[in-house]
Structure formats: C-alpha cells, structure tokens
Amino acid sequence: MAGEVNVTIVGNLGNDPELRYTQGGIAVVSLNVGSTPRTYNRQTSAWDDGETVWVRCTAWREVAENIAQSLTKGTRVVVTGRLKPASAYQTAQGEARASLELEIEEIGPSLRTATASVTRRAREAGAGAGAAAVASDPWGAAPAASKASKPVDDAWANPGTAATGDDTPF
C-alpha cells in the first residue's frame, strides 16, 4: 500500500513469542526485538555498545503460529514488516515514552552465528484457499508422469540418453 514505511530489523528476541487467539479464532503473536548498535573505539581498541532499540512486533494467522513454534527468547532474527505510527505513553514513574511497533511480513532466524533446519508446514484444506490452491502448490507432490508424453527419440525430453542421429538438436 502506498505511504507505508517498510523496514528490516536484525536483533534478538527479548522474550518468548506470546501466542493468543482472537474471539474469531485468528492467531496473533506478539514479540519484542531488541537491536543494539556497536561501534569500534580505536582509542580504547574495544567495541562500545549503543542504546538498545526495542521494537514491538505483531504477526497474524499462520505466520503467528509458525513463529510461536519456531522461535524462542534470545534467538537472533531478521524481521521485515510495516512500521506503525509510534504510540506515546507514560510510565508508572511519570516518564513520557514512545514505542515502535512493526507488523511482521517476514521473519526468520539469522544464520550469521547459527544454523536452522526448515520444515515446510502442510496447508490446511479449510484455510480459505481450498483444494484448488493445494493442487496448484508448486512445492506439493509431483504429478504422476505420463508414459506416452515423452517421445523415445527426443534428446531434450530424455536427457542423458544418446540421440539417434548426429544432428544438433537446435
């Protein structure tokens, strides 16, 4: 949509993702991502940490359930999403604060210092798209091969087999 601010944040989860369901049964997950800038101080030959920026992130539906099953507190993540307008509030001590909020479009673990194993989640038949979407899923099961569809002497249809003539196929 025009006028939206899309951002990517790399940081660590400050807590375990909190999965809830609306009254209509729609999954929603909330999590905090903290990102701390680091700079190298040449005078002291040491890294200096800046102030941590915390961003409240929200995801909906299947993405929310996948996040709750896959990520835990302390995991380094890469998050892309739409930045929401900052909301202002007051702490119990009377300090004025503002919070950054991000609606997650994509999220995954950072592979800079970790490894990950991806497991594709099966689509549910009643999830709105129906059986037609499952049938058109490019990652689904391969269609049954038709024996009559490939000519025996076609070098392009039968890779790795010798062609019947010495002519180039193009």
Protein Blocks (a to p, Z undefined) as FASTA:
>chain_A
ZZiacdddddddfbdcdddddfkopacdddddddddddddfklopacdddddddddddeh
jllmmmmmmpcghiacddddddddddddddfkopacdddddddfbdcddfklcccddddd
dddfknonommlmmmpmklccddddfklpcfklmklmghiacfbfbdfZZ
